[in-house]
Amino acid sequence: MKLEMICTGEEVLSGQIVDTNAAWFANVMMEHGIEVQRRVTLGDRLEDLIAVFQERSLHADIILVNGGLGPTSDDLSAEAMAKAKGEPLVENAEWRAKMEAWFSRNNREMPASNLKQALLPESAVMVDNPVGTACGFRVKLNRAWLYFTPGVPFELKHMVQEQFLPFIKQEFGLDAKVALNKLLTLGHGESTLADKLEALELPAGITIGYRSSMPHIEIKLFARGDKAIALLPRVTNHVRQVLGTAVVAENRATLAEEIHHRLLNSGLSLSLAESCTGGMLTSQLVAFPGSSSYLHQGLVTYSNESKVRILGVQPSTLDDHGAVSIATVEEMAMGARAILDSDYALATSGIAGPDGGTEEKPVGTVAIALATKGGCYSQMIQLPRRSRELVRSLSSAVAYDMLRRELLGEAVIVDYSSIGRFAK
């Protein structure tokens, strides 16, 4: 089965919004053993839509079309599909009734423009949208089924999981058993990881893939068929051994997610003191429900004065060593931990850029400390030629890796091939 995706919308094409739908869809399909073989992004122009529907339907078996089903004049997917097939748009009475009932339940008058969302190509099969006012539909053109979904991410995800996946499994007989393990890595480039793994002899049915999701590289181990699935745990363990300290989590999207699951219901507590990361550490944890059970506080102590008054950093430490230093970040971590007697505290202080660096401490220099009830671990890393955002996200990941290793009883500070250590 050859699966493709067509993404529509001027805001997507121009980069005004990031197309998270395409990344999410491709990842979900991969987890079900199906690869998206081509993706096309185009704007809200009728002629372009018609042309791409006609051209790609000659090559694909099924095409997910995302976007262009709204009530406004620039939502052209249904009209373009009708013209591509040479047939009229007709009102779908079932969907009009559902829209009218939805507006009635919510004590709202349905705008006349919403009636457009019930107009489908004559040969279309309506696909229910349980969470929105734009129904989906599917149409057969040439060799392909074109499957139309709304651009709203929440609506797309419901329809893919509840309607699209069951349809393609039934239509194309996709009943092969598949399994996927994901290893999250930190501090090593994709080529470095690939060099270590390319010599591995994998059993039949197991393949390795890579996905860059900075600050991480994700290793995907995909198994097809019962025999390969049975061997997947052994292969995964072997890959972990080959990569060593590069692997920081299994089947987690981020290190923050790994930390959350290790601290949740553990009875342990954590405080955070952030300077250059500016709340990123805290924000990543509070994204998970239940984080209040272990997270005591997240303090953004950006100025030197706040470091002194809130965390108890000695003014002489700042005068002698500067804000970006081992001495300062250790006092930040110990001060944050002491406020509520937390089990652990992490602290960061650095120069995220693009300005503010010096010859002694260039942009990308970051000090990180982990305070425990038994002592303090600290290091200074160097992240040259990275964007401000990447300096902050990499620093956050390294901080969480220090805590993760402490929780596991491992060496807290390790070498990363793509992250420099401050040597002065």
Buried (B, 14 or more C-beta within 10 A) or exposed (E): EBBBBBBBBEBBBEEEEEBEBBEBBBBBBBBEBBEBEEBBBBBBBEEBBBBBBBEBBEBBBBBBBBBBBBBEEBBBBBBBBBBBBEBEBBEBEEBBEBBBEBBEEEEEEBEEEBBBBBBBBEBBBBBBBEBBBBBBBBBBBBEBBBBBBBBBEEBBBBBBEBBBBEBBEEEBEBEEEBBBBBBBBBBBBBEBBEEBBEEEEBEEBBEBEBBEEEBBBBBBBBBBBEEBBEBBEEBBEBBBEBBEBBBBBBEBBBBBBBBBBBBBEEEBBBBBBBBBBBBBBBBBBBEBEEBEBBBBBBBBBBEBEBBBEBBBBBEEBBEEBBBBBBBBBBBBBBBBBBBEEBBBBBBBBBBBBEEBBEEEBBBBBBBBBBBBEEEBBBBBBBBEEBBBEBBBBBBBBBBBBBBBBBBEEEEBBBEBEBBBEBEE
